[in-house]
């Protein structure tokens, strides 16, 4: 499968989707002007990945900030991951960032995927 | 008398690039006074939602319409709080729906806002403008305060929508 490797910018997150090496990560800041457009390739990649996923998929979110339009797309990503067995979400947050921790908890309540919470 | 300090005021056209610049300026300002991380984050959050709302809804106005350039954004700070204010023209037809949305949000407590947020994120679709319909809720949640708003008619087609969000600072001796 094609690898997605996008560097982060002031308003868009770093994205790594690498099936061969088993690295799946979205990190940094997410406030793109058009979040549907920005995350479309991610959703398409996951659609493809669903057909032949690895036995285990650890998907990491290490976000400093995301706007509400991104939160909808994050939920869409999680919904796709929900359909893939062997998936775990690793939700990172700064140890003093209660809001990010809470956001992760809320997402974990909206989908049936095990979440692991880690500080950094 | 509480002295109100205006940190930043911007009037004109609002775009993603402007949003990024305004955010960067506000971040630098808060860093330079050693503002607490948690407060910085909340201010940033509210700013993004506020600014991106203006950008989205500026599209309602014709490109040649001079009103399009009449949006305003301000950050004020006093001893107890950051005050984020925005103003932008909107069509009269939008007033009832905006008003009722904001009144609904103001009527909810913390738990109620969380429930509404989860309901909309799960069941709502992105609007044609790419909005999730969650911006105001997020602003209310992050600030922990009621949103203050007003609609002032400009002319036969438009009203001026102003919105004020207050983010309390922790009590720090300056």
Interface residues (C-beta under 8 A of the other chain):
Chain A: X10 X11 X31 X33 X34 X35 X36 X37 X65 X67 X68 X69 X71 X72 X75 X94 X96 X97 X98 X99 X106 X109 X110
Chain B: X16 X19 X20 X24 X37 X38 X41 X42 X44 X45 X48 X49 X52 X55 X114 X117 X118 X121 X122 X124 X126 X130 X131 X132 X134 X135 X137 X138 X142
